[in-house]
Structure formats: C-alpha cells, structure tokens
Amino acid sequence: MNILRFSDLCDQGRVAGQRVFIRADLNVPQDDDGNITEDTRVRASVPCIEMALKAGAAVMVTSHLGRPTEGEFKPEDSLAPVARRLSELMHRDVPLVRDWVNGVTVQPGTVVLLENCRVNKGEKKNDTELAKKMAALCDIYVNDAFGTAHRAEATTYGIAQFAKIACAGPLLSAEIDAITKALAHPKRPLAAIVAGSKVSTKLTILEALAKNVDQLIVGGGIANTFMLAAGLKIGKSLAEPDLIDKAKSVIEAMKARGADVPIPTDVVTAKTFAADAKATIKAATDVEDDDLILDIGPQTAERLARQLMAAGTIVWNGPVGVFEFDAFAHGTETIARAIAKSDAFSIAGGGDTLAAIAKYGIEKDVGYISTGGGAFLEVLEGKTLPAFEILQKRANS
C-alpha cells in the first residue's frame, strides 16, 4: 500500500518547527467516576506523539471519546482523564484545549490535547468546511487511529484531503503492514479463525475469506450453524437455522478450492448457560435436544491446534467457546496456546479475542494485535477503509 509515513518525514528532517495534527484513538473505557479502567489505546498513542516532539514539532492531538451529541459539550464527554493519563505516561504537562477549531496556540517541542473531536458539528458527516478549518491548523496531518479508519469523518478523512501533507503514524503504519502481510501476501497455509454468536454478523467476512484462506475455522454460535449445515443436531444451542444455506455455500466454496471448514467432532455441552453449569464432553453426533453447546471438545481442539501449528499465517477473530466460564474455556485456550507456539505470522483483532489473549498471557507470542474492532472486521471483509483510501490518494497526488 503506497502511503506517506510520518516516520519517513521525521527521518528526512521535514518535521522540525512544523505544526503537526495527530488523530489518535483515545476512546478508552471509564468507570462511573470517570476513571480510565483500561489504558491500552492511550499507551499505544504515545510513540507517535513522542516521535513528533523529538523531531521538534508543535504537536496537537485529538480523538473522539464515547458518543457525544455534536455541538453539545458535556463534562462526561471530556478528554480530561486522557489528558491526565498522557501527562503521567509522557512525564510532561499535556494541556487540554477546548473550542479549538478556529485556532490553537502551541509551541515547537510542546503538545496539547484537543477536546473530544466528535463534539464539533459536522465531524461525523465529514463536513467540508469543518475539515478545511482543521487542515488550516497544521502543516502535517497524521492519522494514527486505526480504530476509526473505517469511518469517513472530518478528522479521519476530510482533514487529510485538505492538509498540506497527510500521512500515516507508526500505529496505523504497523496495522497496514500486518494486514498486508497476513492477507495480501500471506505465507501459506493461511488459516483464519472466525468466531462469534451469529453467522449474520460475520457472513460477508466468511464469504470473503472463503475465497482466500486454506483453512476456515469457525467457532461459537457460528460453528453451531455450520454443524447444522453438516447435518448434525445442536440441541437448544445458539444458531441461525435460516442461514444454513449460506453456511453450506461457504463450505462448498472452500471445498472447490481444495480447502476446508473443519466441523467439530466433539463438543462440550451443558443444560444451562451458567458459570457453574456441569460441563459434559460428548461426540458431536450425540448432542441431546436439551443440550447447549458451549465449547469445542478436546479432540476437536487438538486437531485444530495441529493445523494451526502447521500454518504459515493465522488470522484470529473470536474465541471458539464461552471462555469467560472456566469449564468452557479449554477450546479457546488450546487454540490460543497453539497460535502462541506456532511459527506462523499471526494477526489477532476484536474485543473478545484481545480478552482471551490477555487471559492466557500470550501477548508477546502473537505476531500482531490489532487495535481496531470494526476496522479490523471490515479489512477481513475485503473492504478498502476510507482512511487508507485518502492517504493513498494523497501519496499519489
């Protein structure tokens, strides 16, 4: 993907004394008192800011937080907790600036945080006049927010159209490189794990991957629908019977390419959906009418683990069972451990996937952990993300 990278501008000495506008993803969870409960995104944004400061830039950073009403600033929508956390992480004062669209005062070698960009009228609809005003604030626009790359908004798309220079920050660049390595130029075999409660939410992903991957491992409620498609009974498990034909078409598309969708041969069932429910391992052919399938069985887990250990590239989105309940976490843990041990290049994304990675402590053993939920899914669907599109246009103009 041909894009201009901020790191290259810094290396070329083109950043010193310039006003740099960084669109970061600082949309972090908070408790009822406004305290940040998980700061991964804030920590991930620091390298780009530090890069700009080290290069001698006057730095402005902004992000959205939550879902504010445009034009109506409320205290709970403020980036103040983020400003405090950034100040702690960077060991310097990071002032928070409100009402910044018409002008920002910032000196080279310093950084300011611009208040929640989604409070500005026209942000979500990518208003041209708003984008032009933002572009006038800076000499260099840097998009370092992969989590919003699938949205064409004023701070993710419009400003990149009108800024003197538009480029990708280190975090966005790393996402592009990992996605390219995993999907555009994968080392074979390419295995994809797609799990979740419903086929309908990931049908386009499954159909897109069926054209490219060598193994398509399905899990969760999605696997139950595929089991139905394979003629197996699933009791009262979560599934979408009306999408059986779609599941069959994915299986046939894979088979036509000499690839496959492994169907579970054993499962872990319970009579109720509860953490203390009794877990029973049984053959996939022995599921009873009142059973809930809450995990893949150990035989299936080991078979999939062997396939993953032999893969060249692994794309992982979703746990294969109800891993939050320890009795039904074995399948997800087995797959997570196999990915960690595999020599394959692995890329993982999605909230539940990241939670599983954290639970089993394999962060350092996954090739790349994506910071974007919706953006990661749209990439798997084969879509061109708006943020990528505009940065490519600017690089080629």
C-alpha positions as CSV (number, residue, x, y, z in Angstrom):
1,M,0.0,0.0,0.0
2,N,1.6,3.3,-1.1
3,I,1.2,5.8,1.7
4,L,3.4,8.5,3.1
5,R,4.7,7.6,6.6
6,F,5.3,10.1,9.4
7,S,8.4,8.2,10.4
8,D,9.9,8.9,6.9
9,L,9.1,12.6,7.3
10,C,10.9,12.7,10.6
11,D,13.9,10.8,9.2
12,Q,14.1,13.3,6.4
13,G,14.1,16.3,8.8
14,R,10.9,17.7,7.4
15,V,9.1,18.0,10.8
16,A,11.2,20.4,12.8
17,G,9.2,23.6,13.6
18,Q,6.1,22.3,11.8
19,R,2.6,22.2,13.3
20,V,1.6,18.5,13.5
21,F,-2.0,17.4,13.9
22,I,-2.3,13.8,15.2
23,R,-5.7,12.0,15.0
24,A,-5.3,9.3,17.7
25,D,-7.7,6.7,19.1
26,L,-8.0,7.6,22.7
27,N,-11.5,6.2,23.1
28,V,-10.9,4.4,26.4
29,P,-13.4,2.7,28.9
30,Q,-14.1,4.6,32.1
31,D,-15.9,3.8,35.4
32,D,-18.8,5.8,36.8
33,D,-16.4,8.3,38.4
34,G,-14.6,9.0,35.1
35,N,-11.5,7.0,35.9
36,I,-9.9,5.1,33.0
37,T,-10.2,1.4,33.5
38,E,-8.1,0.2,30.6
39,D,-5.4,2.4,29.0
40,T,-4.0,0.3,26.1
41,R,-5.1,2.9,23.5
42,V,-3.6,5.8,25.4
43,R,-0.3,3.9,25.8
44,A,-0.4,2.9,22.1
45,S,-0.7,6.6,21.1
46,V,2.4,7.8,22.9
47,P,5.1,6.7,20.3
48,C,3.7,8.8,17.6
49,I,3.4,11.9,19.9
50,E,7.0,11.3,21.2
51,M,8.2,10.9,17.6
52,A,6.7,14.3,16.7
53,L,8.1,16.0,19.8
54,K,11.6,14.5,19.3
55,A,11.5,15.9,15.7
56,G,10.9,19.4,17.0
57,A,7.2,19.7,16.0
58,A,4.4,21.8,17.7
59,V,2.0,18.9,18.4
60,M,-1.8,18.8,18.5
61,V,-3.5,15.6,19.3
62,T,-7.3,14.8,19.2
63,S,-9.6,11.8,19.5
64,H,-13.2,11.0,20.0
65,L,-14.5,9.6,23.3
66,G,-17.8,7.9,23.6
67,R,-20.8,9.2,21.6
68,P,-21.3,12.8,22.4
69,T,-24.0,14.9,20.8
70,E,-22.4,17.3,18.3
71,G,-22.5,20.9,19.4
72,E,-23.3,20.0,23.0
73,F,-20.3,19.6,25.2
74,K,-20.9,17.7,28.5
75,P,-18.4,17.0,31.2
76,E,-18.7,13.2,30.8
77,D,-17.6,13.6,27.1
78,S,-14.3,15.4,28.1
79,L,-10.9,14.0,27.3
80,A,-9.7,15.4,30.7
81,P,-9.0,11.9,32.1
82,V,-7.0,11.1,29.0
83,A,-5.0,14.3,29.3
84,R,-4.1,13.3,32.9
85,R,-3.0,9.8,31.8
86,L,-1.0,11.2,28.9
87,S,0.8,13.6,31.2
88,E,1.7,10.7,33.5
89,L,2.9,8.4,30.7
90,M,4.9,11.2,29.0
91,H,6.2,12.8,32.2
92,R,5.2,16.2,30.9
93,D,2.2,18.5,31.1
94,V,-0.4,17.8,28.3
95,P,-2.8,20.8,28.5
96,L,-6.4,20.2,27.3
97,V,-7.8,22.7,24.8
98,R,-11.5,23.4,24.2
99,D,-13.1,25.3,21.3
100,W,-10.0,24.7,19.2
101,V,-11.4,24.6,15.6
102,N,-10.7,28.2,14.8
103,G,-7.2,28.3,16.3
104,V,-4.7,26.6,18.6
105,T,-1.6,28.1,20.3
106,V,1.2,25.5,20.6
107,Q,5.0,25.9,20.5
108,P,7.6,23.6,18.9
109,G,8.6,20.9,21.4
110,T,5.3,21.0,23.2
111,V,2.0,19.1,22.9
112,V,-1.7,19.9,23.6
113,L,-4.7,17.6,23.6
114,L,-7.7,19.0,21.7
115,E,-11.0,18.3,23.3
116,N,-13.3,15.5,22.0
117,C,-13.5,16.0,18.2
118,R,-17.0,14.5,17.9
119,V,-18.4,17.4,19.9
120,N,-17.7,19.6,16.8
121,K,-20.7,20.0,14.5
122,G,-20.1,18.2,11.2
123,E,-17.4,15.8,12.5
124,K,-19.3,12.5,11.8
125,K,-20.7,13.7,8.5
126,N,-17.3,14.8,7.3
127,D,-18.3,18.4,6.8
128,T,-16.1,20.1,4.2
129,E,-15.9,23.5,5.9
130,L,-15.0,21.9,9.3
131,A,-12.4,19.7,7.6
132,K,-10.8,22.8,5.9
133,K,-10.7,24.7,9.2
134,M,-8.9,21.7,10.8
135,A,-6.5,21.4,8.0
136,A,-5.6,25.1,8.3
137,L,-4.4,24.4,11.9
138,C,-1.5,22.3,10.8
139,D,1.4,21.8,8.3
140,I,1.3,18.0,8.7
141,Y,-1.7,15.8,9.4
142,V,-1.0,12.4,10.9
143,N,-3.6,9.6,11.1
144,D,-2.6,7.2,13.9
145,A,-6.1,5.9,14.7
146,F,-6.7,2.5,13.1
147,G,-9.8,2.0,15.3
148,T,-11.6,4.8,13.3
149,A,-10.0,4.0,9.9
150,H,-13.3,2.5,8.7
151,R,-15.2,5.9,9.2
152,A,-15.0,8.8,6.8
153,E,-15.2,11.7,9.3
154,A,-13.8,15.2,9.4
155,T,-10.7,14.2,11.5
156,T,-10.1,10.9,9.7
157,Y,-10.8,11.7,6.1
158,G,-11.7,15.4,5.3
159,I,-8.7,16.9,7.0
160,A,-6.5,14.5,5.1
161,Q,-7.9,15.9,1.8
162,F,-7.0,19.5,2.6
163,A,-3.9,19.4,4.8
164,K,-0.6,20.4,3.2
165,I,0.8,16.9,4.0
166,A,-1.2,13.8,5.0
167,C,0.5,10.7,6.3
168,A,0.2,7.6,8.5
169,G,1.5,7.5,12.0
170,P,3.5,4.5,13.3
171,L,0.5,2.7,14.8
172,L,-1.5,3.0,11.6
173,S,1.5,2.0,9.5
174,A,2.1,-1.1,11.6
175,E,-1.6,-2.1,11.1
176,I,-1.2,-1.7,7.3
177,D,2.0,-3.7,7.3
178,A,0.5,-6.5,9.4
179,I,-2.7,-6.7,7.3
180,T,-0.7,-6.7,4.1
181,K,1.5,-9.5,5.4
182,A,-1.5,-11.6,6.6
183,L,-4.0,-11.1,3.8
184,A,-2.3,-9.6,0.7
185,H,0.9,-11.6,0.7
186,P,0.4,-14.5,3.2
187,K,2.8,-17.3,3.8
188,R,0.7,-20.5,3.1
189,P,-1.2,-22.3,4.5
190,L,-3.4,-19.4,5.6
191,A,-5.7,-20.2,8.4
192,A,-8.5,-18.0,9.6
193,I,-10.4,-18.3,12.9
194,V,-13.8,-16.5,12.8
195,A,-16.0,-17.0,15.8
196,G,-18.9,-15.2,17.4
197,S,-22.5,-15.6,18.3
198,K,-24.1,-15.1,14.9
199,V,-23.3,-16.0,11.3
200,S,-25.3,-13.0,10.1
201,T,-22.9,-10.5,11.7
202,K,-19.9,-12.1,10.0
203,L,-21.4,-13.6,6.9
204,T,-19.6,-11.2,4.5
205,I,-16.3,-11.9,6.3
206,L,-16.8,-15.7,6.0
207,E,-17.6,-15.4,2.3
208,A,-14.6,-13.1,1.6
209,L,-12.2,-15.4,3.5
210,A,-13.6,-18.5,1.7
211,K,-12.0,-17.1,-1.5
212,N,-8.6,-16.8,0.0
213,V,-7.8,-19.0,3.1
214,D,-6.7,-22.6,3.2
215,Q,-8.5,-23.4,6.5
216,L,-11.5,-21.5,7.8
217,I,-12.1,-22.4,11.5
218,V,-15.5,-21.3,12.8
219,G,-16.4,-21.1,16.5
220,G,-19.1,-20.2,18.9
221,G,-22.7,-19.8,17.6
222,I,-21.3,-19.6,14.1
223,A,-19.9,-23.1,14.5
224,N,-23.3,-24.3,15.6
225,T,-24.9,-23.0,12.4
226,F,-22.2,-24.8,10.4
227,M,-22.8,-28.0,12.3
228,L,-26.5,-27.8,11.3
229,A,-25.3,-27.3,7.7
230,A,-23.3,-30.5,8.1
231,G,-26.4,-32.4,9.2
232,L,-25.6,-32.5,12.9
233,K,-28.0,-31.8,15.8
234,I,-27.2,-29.0,18.2
235,G,-30.0,-29.2,20.8
236,K,-31.0,-25.8,22.0
237,S,-27.7,-24.2,21.2
238,L,-27.5,-20.7,19.7
239,A,-27.6,-20.8,15.9
240,E,-29.3,-19.3,12.9
241,P,-31.1,-22.1,11.0
242,D,-32.3,-19.6,8.3
243,L,-28.6,-19.2,7.3
244,I,-27.8,-22.9,6.8
245,D,-27.8,-22.5,3.0
246,K,-25.3,-19.7,3.4
247,A,-23.1,-21.8,5.6
248,K,-23.3,-24.7,3.0
249,S,-22.2,-22.3,0.3
250,V,-19.2,-21.3,2.3
251,I,-18.3,-24.9,2.8
252,E,-18.7,-25.7,-0.9
253,A,-16.6,-22.6,-1.9
254,M,-13.8,-23.8,0.3
255,K,-14.1,-27.4,-0.9
256,A,-14.0,-26.2,-4.5
257,R,-10.6,-24.7,-3.8
258,G,-9.3,-27.8,-2.0
259,A,-9.7,-26.1,1.3
260,D,-12.0,-26.9,4.2
261,V,-14.1,-25.7,7.1
262,P,-13.3,-28.2,10.0
263,I,-16.6,-29.2,11.6
264,P,-16.3,-30.2,15.4
265,T,-16.3,-33.9,16.0
266,D,-16.7,-33.5,19.8
267,V,-18.2,-30.7,21.9
268,V,-18.6,-29.5,25.5
269,T,-22.3,-29.2,26.5
270,A,-24.3,-28.0,29.5
271,K,-28.0,-27.9,30.3
272,T,-27.9,-24.3,31.3
273,F,-25.9,-21.2,30.4
274,A,-24.1,-20.5,33.6
275,A,-20.5,-20.4,35.0
276,D,-21.3,-23.3,37.4
277,A,-23.2,-25.4,34.9
278,K,-22.0,-29.0,34.7
279,A,-19.8,-29.5,31.6
280,T,-20.1,-32.7,29.6
281,I,-17.9,-33.8,26.8
282,K,-19.6,-35.7,24.1
283,A,-19.3,-36.7,20.4
284,A,-20.8,-34.1,18.0
285,T,-23.3,-36.9,16.9
286,D,-24.6,-37.4,20.5
287,V,-25.9,-33.9,21.3
288,E,-29.3,-34.1,23.0
289,D,-32.3,-32.0,22.4
290,D,-31.9,-30.1,25.7
291,D,-28.1,-29.6,25.3
292,L,-26.3,-26.2,24.9
293,I,-23.0,-26.4,23.1
294,L,-20.7,-24.0,24.9
295,D,-17.2,-25.1,23.6
296,I,-15.5,-27.4,21.2
297,G,-14.3,-30.7,22.6
298,P,-10.7,-31.7,23.4
299,Q,-10.4,-33.9,20.3
300,T,-11.5,-31.1,18.0
301,A,-9.3,-28.6,19.9
302,E,-6.2,-30.8,19.5
303,R,-7.0,-31.3,15.8
304,L,-7.3,-27.6,15.2
305,A,-4.2,-26.9,17.2
306,R,-2.2,-29.2,15.0
307,Q,-3.5,-27.4,11.9
308,L,-2.6,-24.0,13.4
309,M,0.9,-25.3,14.3
310,A,1.4,-26.2,10.6
311,A,0.1,-22.9,9.3
312,G,2.2,-20.2,7.6
313,T,-0.2,-17.3,8.5
314,I,-3.0,-17.1,11.1
315,V,-5.8,-14.6,11.3
316,W,-7.8,-14.8,14.5
317,N,-11.1,-13.1,15.3
318,G,-13.1,-14.5,18.1
319,P,-12.9,-17.2,20.9
320,V,-14.3,-20.7,20.0
321,G,-16.3,-21.1,23.2
322,V,-17.6,-19.4,26.2
323,F,-14.1,-18.8,27.5
324,E,-15.3,-16.5,30.3
325,F,-16.6,-19.6,32.1
326,D,-13.6,-21.8,33.0
327,A,-15.5,-25.0,32.3
328,F,-15.9,-24.0,28.7
329,A,-12.6,-22.3,28.1
330,H,-10.5,-25.3,27.1
331,G,-11.1,-25.0,23.4
332,T,-10.1,-21.3,23.2
333,E,-7.1,-21.8,25.5
334,T,-5.9,-24.7,23.3
335,I,-6.2,-22.6,20.2
336,A,-4.5,-19.6,21.9
337,R,-1.6,-21.7,23.0
338,A,-1.2,-23.2,19.6
339,I,-1.1,-19.8,18.0
340,A,1.5,-18.7,20.6
341,K,3.7,-21.7,19.8
342,S,3.2,-21.7,16.0
343,D,6.0,-20.3,13.8
344,A,3.2,-18.7,11.7
345,F,2.8,-15.0,11.4
346,S,-0.4,-14.3,13.4
347,I,-2.6,-11.3,13.5
348,A,-5.5,-11.0,16.0
349,G,-8.3,-8.5,16.5
350,G,-11.6,-7.9,18.1
351,G,-12.5,-7.2,21.8
352,D,-13.2,-10.8,22.9
353,T,-10.1,-12.0,21.1
354,L,-7.9,-9.5,22.9
355,A,-9.6,-10.5,26.2
356,A,-8.6,-14.1,25.5
357,I,-5.1,-13.1,24.6
358,A,-4.8,-11.2,27.9
359,K,-6.4,-14.1,29.9
360,Y,-3.8,-16.6,28.7
361,G,-0.9,-14.1,28.8
362,I,0.2,-14.6,25.2
363,E,0.5,-11.0,24.1
364,K,4.2,-11.3,23.2
365,D,3.6,-14.5,21.2
366,V,1.1,-13.1,18.8
367,G,2.7,-11.6,15.7
368,Y,0.4,-8.5,15.7
369,I,-2.5,-7.5,17.9
370,S,-4.8,-5.1,16.0
371,T,-6.2,-2.1,17.9
372,G,-9.3,-1.7,15.8
373,G,-12.5,-3.7,16.2
374,G,-14.8,-2.6,13.4
375,A,-11.9,-1.6,11.2
376,F,-10.3,-5.0,11.6
377,L,-13.5,-6.7,10.7
378,E,-14.0,-4.5,7.6
379,V,-10.5,-5.4,6.4
380,L,-11.3,-9.1,6.8
381,E,-14.4,-8.4,4.6
382,G,-12.0,-7.2,1.9
383,K,-13.2,-3.5,2.1
384,T,-10.9,-0.6,1.5
385,L,-11.0,1.6,4.6
386,P,-11.7,5.3,4.0
387,A,-8.6,6.4,6.0
388,F,-6.4,4.1,3.8
389,E,-8.1,5.3,0.7
390,I,-7.5,9.0,1.3
391,L,-3.9,8.5,2.4
392,Q,-3.2,6.6,-0.7
393,K,-4.7,9.3,-2.9
394,R,-2.6,12.0,-1.2
395,A,0.6,9.9,-1.5
396,N,-0.1,9.5,-5.3
397,S,-1.2,13.1,-5.9
